[in-house]
Amino acid sequence: MAEFLVVFLVTLLVVAGVALAMVFGKAPVYRPTQESVQTLLTQLLEGEANEQEWQFFLDMPIRHDPDLEQLRQECIEMYEQFGLRPRHDKARLNEAGQIRLRHKISKLEQSGSRTF
């Protein structure tokens, strides 16, 4: 009987802990900054962008900043048109895509005011 009580109490504590974590925990939030997006785009242009990071940027909506979300949508279209197969786990663009990406980066650098 004592063994049953120990197992019951341990199970109860684990279930209560999980329930508390679910109630008071927060969902992870993706909130990239303009600088982090600019760094990622520069890495892509230089051929150093990790494929997983690039796909994460393309796949996750940016809800806190409509301008960055617009840029993300443009990057999706650009990558669908000009993207190449990853090589050595690095995302790549063909020459026409690199030209467009350079244009986006220069607009981003020049504006500095979140106007892409």
VENHU-V986571 format. One record per run of one state. SS is the DSSP state (A for helix, B for strand, O for the rest). FROM is the first residue (numbers start at 1). TO is the last residue. Records with the same first field share a line. If there is no record, write none. Layout:
SS=FROM-TO + FROM-TO
This chain:
O=1-1 + 25-33 + 47-49 + 60-65 + 88-89 + 94-94 + 112-116
A=2-24 + 34-46 + 51-59 + 66-82 + 95-111
B=50-50 + 83-87 + 90-93
